[in-house]
């Protein structure tokens, strides 16, 4: 077993035993998305979603499978986790893209013609310094449609921690 697999087993233990309350968090994310969807015009295009730090989708996949998405992009800095995410999500009715990318690089990219409706990041932004968090938020905002929603769940560190 290589270093990635050993670390991933530790991560999965934390998630599987709900030590960071991932289940409750997923329920809150699901409720927020459905409230947002209910407020959209009936004829609105299917939302484009980007998930920064998607991991293996072990918790979010059941929710994602039931969303009326137009497309989903799972980004993670760790290339080894993306095949796990793809397999966990399985076949869905929307296009999926899997990308190895730093969340700051994604945010800093020039916004394309199709901005994101739903931006999600759980337990990834905390890796940034406070200054980089602010910069990330400013840059990520450009990537969202005017009616878009950013769902951010994370832990926060004390200065210097």
Secondary structure, 3 states (H helix, E strand, C coil): CCHHHHHHHHHHHHHHCCCCCHHHHHHHHHHHHHHHHHCCCCCCCCEEEEEECCCCCCCCHHHHHCCCEEEEEEEECCHHHHHHHHHHHCCCCCEEEEEECCHHHHHHCCCCCCCEEEEEEECCHHHCCHHHHHHHHHHHHHHEEEEEEEEEECCCCCCCC
